[in-house]
Amino acid sequence: MTASAPTRRSPFVLWIIIAIVAAAAGALVAHFALAPKAVSDQAVETLFHTKMPDPAGAEVDLSKFRGKTLVVNFWAPWCGPCVEEMPELTALHGEYAPRNVEFVGIGIDSASNIQDFLKKVPVAYPLTVAGFAGTELSRTFGNTQGGLPFTVVITPDGTVKYRKMGRVHADELRAVLPGA
C-alpha cells in the first residue's frame, strides 16, 4: 500500500485566485465609489437635453439653465408638502436671481391641473409639465421611490450638490446656494 503524496497547488492557480478576488474588489469599489457620480452626471445631461411644455403649452428648453446654479423641484398640485414649500421657493427665487441662481419646478401632473393650481397659488419661477414622465426623470437623480417633493441643486459646472426627498425649507437651500 502506498501513501499518496499531498497535492500541492501550483503558484499559477494561486495567482489566478488572487486576480479574481482583486477584480471582484475593484468592481465593488467602482460600483459604490464611482457610480453615484456617473449617475448624477448622466441625470444632469438628461435634464439639460430635455424640453417640456410650460402650463400654457409653450416649450421650455431646460438647456437654457446650463451654467447657472439650478434648483430643480419635482412637485405636484395634489402633494401637500409641495404646495407648502412653493411660497418659500418663490421668495428664494427672487432673492437669488441676481446671483445667477434659477429655479424650475417640474410638475408631475397634467397642464390643466397645474393651471388650476396657479390660479390659487402664484409661482414666480418657471414651471414645466412633465406628467408622470417627470417621476422617471427624478429617479435618475436618485429619487428611487419616486416620492414628492424632491429637490435637487445643480452647480454651474453640472455637479449635483444637494438632493432632498420631502419638503425643503429656505434655510436648507440657503446653506447650499451661493452667498452674496
ZAPA-316863 format. One line per field, with one value per residue: residue number from 1; x, y, z of N, C-alpha, C in turn. Coordinates in nm, 4 decimals. Each point is the difference from the previous one (the first is absolute). Layout:
BEGIN
nr [NUM,...] .
n_px [X,...] .
n_py [Y,...] .
n_pz [Z,...] .
ca_px [X,...] .
ca_py [Y,...] .
ca_pz [Z,...] .
c_px [X,...] .
c_py [Y,...] .
c_pz [Z,...] .
This chain:
BEGIN
nr [1,2,3,4,5,6,7,8,9,10,11,12,13,14,15,16,17,18,19,20,21,22,23,24,25,26,27,28,29,30,31,32,33,34,35,36,37,38,39,40,41,42,43,44,45,46,47,48,49,50,51,52,53,54,55,56,57,58,59,60,61,62,63,64,65,66,67,68,69,70,71,72,73,74,75,76,77,78,79,80,81,82,83,84,85,86,87,88,89,90,91,92,93,94,95,96,97,98,99,100,101,102,103,104,105,106,107,108,109,110,111,112,113,114,115,116,117,118,119,120,121,122,123,124,125,126,127,128,129,130,131,132,133,134,135,136,137,138,139,140,141,142,143,144,145,146,147,148,149,150,151,152,153,154,155,156,157,158,159,160,161,162,163,164,165,166,167,168,169,170,171,172,173,174,175,176,177,178,179,180] .
n_px [0.0838,-0.0277,0.0683,-0.1113,0.0667,0.0132,-0.1188,0.0787,-0.0596,-0.0131,0.1088,-0.0143,-0.0493,0.0960,0.0776,-0.0578,0.0053,0.1241,0.0189,-0.0680,0.0608,0.1130,-0.0364,-0.0429,0.1091,0.0704,-0.0742,0.0122,0.1284,0.0115,-0.0712,0.0613,0.1191,-0.0074,-0.0833,-0.0088,0.1277,0.0254,-0.0775,0.0582,0.1192,-0.0401,-0.0437,0.1103,0.0738,-0.0673,0.0111,0.1284,-0.0290,-0.0723,-0.1071,-0.0657,-0.1291,-0.0262,-0.0633,0.0483,0.0961,0.0636,0.0877,0.0475,0.1069,0.0149,0.0502,-0.1012,-0.0141,0.0622,0.0952,-0.1191,-0.0082,-0.0420,-0.1130,-0.0010,-0.1278,-0.0026,-0.1192,-0.1102,-0.1056,-0.0075,0.1253,-0.0509,0.1068,-0.0335,-0.1301,0.0325,0.0871,-0.1039,-0.0670,0.0627,-0.0296,-0.1209,-0.0008,0.0489,-0.0902,-0.0818,0.0303,-0.0016,-0.0996,0.0338,-0.0028,-0.0642,-0.1068,-0.0367,-0.1292,-0.0296,-0.1298,0.0212,-0.1128,-0.0373,-0.0569,-0.1275,0.0054,-0.1168,0.0461,0.1113,-0.0715,-0.0827,0.1082,0.0521,-0.1289,0.0398,0.1094,0.0382,0.0623,0.1147,0.0317,0.0793,-0.1137,0.0212,-0.0545,0.0302,-0.1139,-0.0400,0.0355,-0.0464,-0.0823,0.0011,-0.0177,-0.0892,-0.0384,0.0271,-0.0612,-0.0501,-0.1089,0.0567,-0.0621,0.0486,0.0387,-0.0947,0.0472,0.0733,0.1026,0.0552,0.1238,0.0102,0.1307,0.0577,0.0879,-0.1264,0.0542,-0.0519,-0.0385,-0.1294,-0.0558,-0.1295,-0.0387,-0.1147,-0.0818,0.0395,0.0889,-0.0320,0.0100,-0.0630,-0.0783,-0.0226,0.0034,-0.0674,-0.0724,0.0453,0.1005,-0.0119] .
n_py [-0.1162,0.0902,0.0851,0.0675,0.0643,0.0923,0.0433,0.0533,0.1099,0.0147,0.0716,-0.0610,-0.1070,0.0142,0.0304,-0.1043,-0.0660,0.0431,-0.0287,-0.1116,-0.0204,0.0354,-0.0736,-0.0941,0.0168,0.0020,-0.1021,-0.0506,0.0302,-0.0409,-0.1040,-0.0123,0.0132,-0.0620,-0.0972,0.0437,0.0308,-0.1193,-0.0515,0.0777,-0.0283,-0.1242,0.0078,0.0682,-0.0823,-0.0991,0.0608,0.0289,-0.1226,0.0417,-0.0166,0.0884,-0.0219,0.1297,0.0463,0.1027,-0.0927,0.1104,-0.0269,-0.0727,0.0594,-0.1104,-0.0088,0.0861,-0.1007,-0.0543,-0.0209,-0.0304,0.0507,-0.1245,0.0498,-0.1314,0.0340,-0.1289,0.0292,0.0093,0.0468,-0.1307,0.0442,-0.0272,-0.0779,-0.0414,0.0024,-0.0601,-0.0642,0.0053,0.0552,-0.0918,-0.0931,0.0546,0.0103,-0.1237,-0.0293,0.0829,-0.0616,-0.1154,0.0542,0.1036,-0.1174,0.0112,0.0085,-0.1127,0.0112,-0.1281,0.0055,-0.1283,0.0331,-0.0820,0.0549,0.0217,0.0542,-0.0579,-0.1061,0.0141,0.0220,-0.0956,-0.0694,0.0437,-0.0293,-0.0972,-0.0518,0.1271,-0.0285,0.0545,-0.1250,-0.0401,-0.0378,-0.1297,-0.0600,-0.0903,0.0166,-0.1247,0.0477,0.1034,-0.0973,-0.0446,0.1256,0.0123,-0.1167,0.0638,0.0856,-0.1220,0.0492,-0.1006,0.0662,0.1010,0.0292,0.0771,0.1229,0.0279,0.0470,0.0540,0.0210,0.0623,-0.0174,0.1175,-0.0785,-0.0097,0.0363,-0.1153,0.1136,-0.0133,-0.0912,0.0172,-0.1084,0.0560,0.0626,0.0936,0.0468,0.1271,-0.0239,-0.1124,0.0701,0.0935,-0.1114,-0.0283,0.1108,0.0605,0.0442,0.1097] .
n_pz [0.0000,-0.0873,0.0700,-0.0116,-0.0871,0.0939,-0.0492,-0.0837,0.0365,-0.1251,-0.0074,-0.1164,0.0606,0.0872,-0.1013,-0.0568,0.1132,0.0189,-0.1262,0.0204,0.1164,-0.0568,-0.1043,0.0832,0.0740,-0.1114,-0.0384,0.1218,0.0038,-0.1232,0.0342,0.1178,-0.0505,-0.1139,0.0208,0.1272,-0.0160,-0.0563,0.0945,0.0923,-0.0550,-0.0103,0.1251,0.0316,-0.0727,0.0560,0.1177,-0.0258,-0.0340,0.1031,-0.0734,0.0746,-0.0059,-0.0035,0.1067,-0.0699,-0.0006,0.0426,-0.0954,0.1004,-0.0499,0.0716,-0.1219,-0.0008,0.0869,-0.1029,0.0902,0.0511,0.1212,-0.0020,0.0488,-0.0038,-0.0083,0.0284,-0.0526,0.0714,-0.0649,-0.0107,-0.0002,0.1211,0.0260,-0.1229,0.0266,0.1155,-0.0799,-0.0813,0.1023,0.0738,-0.0895,-0.0061,0.1324,0.0104,-0.0924,0.0597,0.1121,-0.0660,-0.0648,0.0790,0.0596,-0.1154,0.0799,-0.0559,0.0071,-0.0009,-0.0164,0.0220,-0.0599,0.0964,-0.1048,-0.0245,-0.1197,-0.0187,0.0637,-0.0693,-0.1106,0.0405,0.0280,-0.1157,-0.0181,0.0823,-0.0550,0.0175,-0.1126,0.0447,0.0212,-0.0992,-0.0526,0.0054,-0.1041,0.0908,0.0667,-0.0134,-0.1186,0.0669,0.0389,-0.1243,-0.0391,0.0974,-0.0478,-0.1143,0.0814,0.0081,-0.0535,0.0625,0.0971,-0.0678,0.1241,0.0536,0.0107,-0.1054,0.0698,-0.1084,0.0474,-0.1173,0.0119,-0.0244,0.0657,0.0439,0.1152,0.0387,0.0587,-0.0274,0.0765,-0.0059,0.0650,-0.0318,0.0826,-0.0834,0.0866,0.0080,0.1304,-0.0339,-0.0811,0.0891,0.0719,-0.1112,0.0047,-0.1121,0.0772,0.0694] .
ca_px [-0.0838,0.0806,-0.0647,-0.0064,0.0686,-0.0950,0.0017,0.0497,-0.0519,0.1068,-0.0039,-0.0862,-0.1381,-0.0068,-0.0049,-0.1327,-0.0952,0.0265,-0.0482,-0.1473,-0.0394,0.0330,-0.0953,-0.1292,0.0119,0.0010,-0.1354,-0.0803,0.0429,-0.0494,-0.1460,-0.0429,0.0700,-0.0071,-0.1325,-0.0875,0.0408,-0.0355,-0.1455,-0.0348,0.0419,-0.0943,-0.1273,0.0111,-0.0007,-0.1360,-0.0814,0.0331,-0.0415,-0.1445,-0.0915,-0.1325,-0.0885,-0.0410,-0.1437,-0.0756,0.0309,0.1222,0.1137,0.1086,0.1231,0.0726,0.1425,0.0247,0.0427,0.1382,0.0929,-0.0526,-0.0402,-0.1384,-0.0798,-0.1048,-0.0971,-0.1030,-0.1140,-0.1329,-0.1004,-0.0701,0.0979,-0.0054,0.1294,0.0430,-0.0738,0.0511,0.1318,-0.0012,0.0254,0.1411,0.0801,-0.0223,0.0761,0.1419,0.0260,0.0218,0.1202,0.1224,0.0099,0.1186,0.1224,0.0084,-0.0700,-0.1328,-0.0863,-0.0967,-0.0884,-0.0420,-0.1293,-0.0378,-0.1457,-0.0428,0.0052,-0.1228,0.0064,0.1010,-0.0603,-0.0963,0.0798,0.0605,-0.1030,-0.0117,0.1317,0.0923,0.1374,0.0752,0.1071,-0.0535,-0.0569,-0.0215,-0.0967,0.0666,-0.0840,0.0663,0.1369,0.0855,0.0407,0.1166,0.1133,0.0462,0.0698,0.1385,0.0741,0.0089,-0.1305,-0.0337,-0.1392,-0.0889,-0.0817,-0.0037,0.0885,0.1400,0.0733,0.1400,0.0740,0.1074,0.0930,0.0228,0.0805,-0.0783,0.0109,-0.1134,0.0538,-0.0974,-0.1285,-0.0826,-0.1364,-0.0837,-0.0105,0.1248,-0.0182,0.0879,0.1325,0.0743,0.0502,0.0982,0.1264,0.0711,-0.0003,0.1125,-0.0159,-0.0098] .
ca_py [0.1162,0.1207,0.1218,0.1015,0.1242,0.1113,0.0778,0.1345,0.0899,0.0701,0.1461,0.0569,-0.0040,0.0995,0.1314,0.0123,0.0284,0.1376,0.0897,0.0015,0.0751,0.1413,0.0518,0.0156,0.1150,0.1197,0.0225,0.0527,0.1382,0.0822,0.0108,0.0845,0.1285,0.0761,-0.0026,0.1127,0.1171,-0.0240,0.0090,0.1416,0.0655,-0.0406,0.0641,0.1425,0.0102,-0.0313,0.1179,0.1100,-0.0342,-0.0190,0.1107,-0.0291,0.1162,0.0665,-0.0250,0.0577,-0.0761,0.0471,-0.0881,0.0461,-0.0727,0.0031,0.0295,0.1423,0.0146,-0.0479,0.1058,0.0691,-0.0877,-0.0333,-0.0720,-0.0745,-0.0483,-0.0887,0.0283,-0.0209,0.0804,-0.0824,-0.0362,0.1006,0.0634,0.0774,0.1263,0.0765,0.0578,0.0885,0.1424,0.0181,-0.0115,0.1231,0.1066,-0.0261,0.0304,0.1446,0.0345,-0.0536,0.0263,0.0802,-0.0784,-0.1028,-0.1192,-0.0147,-0.1048,-0.0547,-0.1015,-0.1010,-0.0469,-0.1385,0.0047,0.0506,0.1459,0.0617,0.0005,0.0985,0.1315,0.0242,0.0247,0.1330,0.1013,0.0143,0.0190,0.0605,-0.0502,0.0963,-0.0649,-0.0814,-0.1322,-0.0841,-0.1081,-0.1234,-0.1168,-0.1036,-0.0175,0.0750,-0.0907,-0.0741,0.0926,0.0168,-0.1241,0.0052,0.0783,-0.0753,-0.0105,-0.1382,-0.0296,0.0838,0.0832,0.1448,0.0721,-0.0421,0.1192,-0.0206,0.1218,-0.0285,0.1129,0.0428,-0.0966,-0.1213,-0.0941,-0.0024,0.0409,-0.0230,-0.0608,-0.0273,-0.0508,0.0627,0.1457,0.0720,0.1293,0.1053,-0.0049,-0.1126,0.0409,0.1077,-0.0612,-0.0580,0.0943,0.0947,0.1176,0.1314] .
ca_pz [0.0000,-0.0117,0.0493,-0.1047,0.0345,0.0026,-0.1225,0.0201,-0.1030,-0.0700,0.0170,-0.1036,0.0489,0.1057,-0.0654,-0.0627,0.1081,0.0442,-0.1055,0.0026,0.1191,-0.0241,-0.0988,0.0677,0.0903,-0.0845,-0.0507,0.1104,0.0260,-0.1107,0.0097,0.1108,0.0050,-0.1243,-0.0625,0.0295,-0.0773,-0.1390,-0.0105,0.0115,-0.1236,-0.1042,0.0303,-0.0336,-0.1465,-0.0445,0.0310,-0.0897,-0.1359,0.0045,-0.0274,0.0541,-0.0084,0.1230,0.0160,-0.1115,-0.1208,-0.0665,0.0267,0.0861,-0.0280,0.1264,-0.0229,0.0260,0.1389,0.0118,0.0392,0.1176,0.1094,-0.0325,0.0987,-0.0702,0.0972,-0.0535,0.0848,-0.0578,0.0696,0.0973,0.1033,0.1063,0.0286,-0.1181,0.0029,0.1142,-0.0255,-0.1170,0.0315,0.0363,-0.1222,-0.0755,0.0666,-0.0243,-0.1411,-0.0084,0.0770,-0.0602,-0.1439,-0.0333,0.0245,-0.1042,0.0471,-0.0618,0.0533,-0.0946,0.0577,-0.0974,0.0485,-0.0257,-0.0148,-0.1312,-0.0173,0.0521,0.1469,0.0409,-0.0257,0.1084,0.1191,-0.0105,0.0251,0.1456,0.0612,-0.0980,-0.0038,-0.0806,-0.0765,-0.1092,0.0260,-0.1175,0.0156,-0.0402,0.0212,0.0788,-0.0511,0.0913,0.1073,-0.0504,-0.0002,0.1389,0.0398,-0.0478,0.0984,0.1249,0.0650,-0.0342,0.0322,-0.0809,0.0877,-0.0183,-0.0912,-0.0095,-0.0419,-0.0369,-0.0326,-0.0949,-0.0087,-0.1387,-0.0753,-0.0233,0.1112,0.0922,0.1300,0.1066,-0.0370,0.1170,-0.0122,0.1020,-0.0010,0.0196,0.0659,-0.0521,0.0636,-0.0570,-0.1313,0.0189,0.0414,-0.1154,-0.1123,0.0092,0.0854,-0.0644] .
c_px [0.0892,-0.0781,0.0001,0.0657,-0.1023,0.0121,0.0421,-0.0536,0.1158,-0.0116,-0.0916,-0.1457,-0.0186,-0.0112,-0.1352,-0.1041,0.0177,-0.0531,-0.1520,-0.0498,0.0267,-0.0975,-0.1365,0.0027,-0.0006,-0.1377,-0.0899,0.0359,-0.0525,-0.1496,-0.0414,0.0659,-0.0221,-0.1405,-0.0874,0.0351,-0.0408,-0.1508,-0.0430,0.0369,-0.0985,-0.1358,0.0013,-0.0037,-0.1389,-0.0912,0.0257,-0.0317,-0.1510,-0.0722,-0.1382,-0.0887,-0.0173,-0.1517,-0.0868,0.0289,0.1231,0.1170,0.1045,0.1193,0.0871,0.1496,0.0306,0.0454,0.1433,0.0904,-0.0476,-0.0084,-0.1489,-0.0626,-0.1161,-0.0909,-0.1060,-0.1179,-0.1297,-0.1015,-0.0747,0.0883,0.0038,0.1338,0.0531,-0.0633,0.0528,0.1322,0.0009,0.0205,0.1457,0.0895,-0.0146,0.0804,0.1503,0.0385,0.0289,0.1286,0.1285,0.0142,0.1212,0.1328,0.0154,-0.0581,-0.1384,-0.0726,-0.0883,-0.0790,-0.0454,-0.1247,-0.0325,-0.1536,-0.0308,0.0085,-0.1234,-0.0002,0.1016,-0.0528,-0.1002,0.0732,0.0548,-0.1012,-0.0115,0.1335,0.0941,0.1414,0.0770,0.1099,-0.0618,-0.0507,-0.0134,-0.1008,0.0653,-0.0931,0.0783,0.1388,0.0992,0.0470,0.1229,0.1239,0.0528,0.0735,0.1456,0.0887,0.0076,-0.1293,-0.0574,-0.1457,-0.0972,-0.0897,0.0129,-0.0198,0.1419,0.0757,0.1470,0.0615,0.1200,0.0877,0.0204,0.0842,-0.0715,0.0092,-0.1261,0.0563,-0.0913,-0.1200,-0.0755,-0.1366,-0.0793,0.0067,0.1354,-0.0331,0.1054,0.1402,0.0853,0.0600,0.1030,0.1365,0.0797,0.0025,0.1136,-0.0328,-0.0026,0.1284] .
c_py [0.1237,0.1182,0.1036,0.1284,0.1123,0.0817,0.1422,0.0870,0.0730,0.1496,0.0665,0.0054,0.1043,0.1414,0.0223,0.0359,0.1436,0.1003,0.0098,0.0810,0.1500,0.0627,0.0232,0.1198,0.1309,0.0335,0.0569,0.1449,0.0923,0.0208,0.0993,0.1373,0.0845,0.0097,0.1192,0.1247,-0.0163,0.0110,0.1459,0.0755,-0.0312,0.0676,0.1471,0.0177,-0.0302,0.1206,0.1116,-0.0295,-0.0174,0.1298,-0.0443,0.1216,0.0662,-0.0221,0.0567,-0.0714,0.0460,-0.0897,0.0683,-0.0910,0.0105,0.0247,0.1474,0.0252,-0.0482,0.1188,0.0832,-0.1000,-0.0218,-0.0802,-0.0634,-0.0600,-0.0827,0.0067,-0.0382,0.0823,-0.0767,-0.0412,0.1120,0.0656,0.0824,0.1388,0.0886,0.0693,0.1018,0.1480,0.0268,-0.0070,0.1256,0.1150,-0.0185,0.0308,0.1485,0.0440,-0.0396,0.0253,0.0867,-0.0758,-0.1153,-0.1344,-0.0003,-0.1153,-0.0482,-0.1080,-0.0946,-0.0669,-0.1410,-0.0036,0.0521,0.1521,0.0655,0.0032,0.1017,0.1415,0.0354,0.0343,0.1438,0.1132,0.0287,0.0351,0.0602,-0.0564,0.0876,-0.0628,-0.0911,-0.1364,-0.0738,-0.1078,-0.1272,-0.1208,-0.1032,-0.0345,0.0763,-0.0846,-0.0787,0.0891,0.0188,-0.1242,0.0017,0.0806,-0.0696,-0.0115,-0.1391,-0.0345,0.0816,0.0898,0.1477,0.0669,-0.0569,0.1169,-0.0326,0.1367,-0.0417,0.1252,0.0398,-0.0975,-0.1338,-0.1052,0.0071,0.0233,-0.0407,-0.0706,-0.0322,-0.0518,0.0624,0.1513,0.0626,0.1359,0.0980,-0.0090,-0.1146,0.0386,0.1119,-0.0568,-0.0560,0.0925,0.1000,0.1200,0.1278,0.0395] .
c_pz [0.0000,0.0528,-0.1109,0.0512,0.0039,-0.1289,0.0330,-0.1135,-0.0635,0.0242,-0.1026,0.0459,0.1094,-0.0585,-0.0672,0.1065,0.0485,-0.1034,0.0006,0.1195,-0.0204,-0.0989,0.0642,0.0937,-0.0792,-0.0539,0.1091,0.0309,-0.1101,0.0104,0.1085,0.0023,-0.1241,-0.0574,0.0371,-0.0792,-0.1462,-0.0200,0.0059,-0.1271,-0.1119,0.0221,-0.0388,-0.1516,-0.0572,0.0224,-0.1014,-0.1461,-0.0109,-0.0345,0.0469,-0.0204,0.1361,0.0134,-0.1129,-0.1319,-0.0755,0.0410,0.0878,-0.0289,0.1246,-0.0175,0.0266,0.1437,0.0227,0.0344,0.1165,0.1139,-0.0210,0.1125,-0.0764,0.1052,-0.0729,0.0962,-0.0708,0.0784,0.1097,0.1173,0.1042,0.0304,-0.1173,0.0037,0.1130,-0.0311,-0.1139,0.0349,0.0394,-0.1228,-0.0858,0.0611,-0.0236,-0.1444,-0.0169,0.0678,-0.0727,-0.1498,-0.0352,0.0159,-0.0994,0.0460,-0.0627,0.0681,-0.1134,0.0720,-0.1102,0.0563,-0.0449,-0.0016,-0.1391,-0.0039,0.0606,0.1527,0.0507,-0.0233,0.1100,0.1296,-0.0016,0.0173,0.1501,0.0662,-0.1047,0.0150,-0.0976,-0.0846,-0.1064,0.0485,-0.1327,0.0347,-0.0531,0.0073,0.0804,-0.0542,0.0879,0.1171,-0.0427,-0.0038,0.1424,0.0490,-0.0469,0.0945,0.1358,0.0770,-0.0293,0.0270,-0.0839,0.0821,-0.0309,0.1346,0.0053,-0.0605,-0.0216,-0.0271,-0.0845,-0.0107,-0.1465,-0.0824,-0.0202,0.1081,0.0863,0.1402,0.1148,-0.0591,0.1269,-0.0419,0.1136,-0.0088,0.0303,0.0612,-0.0516,0.0595,-0.0538,-0.1349,0.0120,0.0350,-0.1184,-0.1215,0.0168,0.0865,-0.0789,-0.0678] .
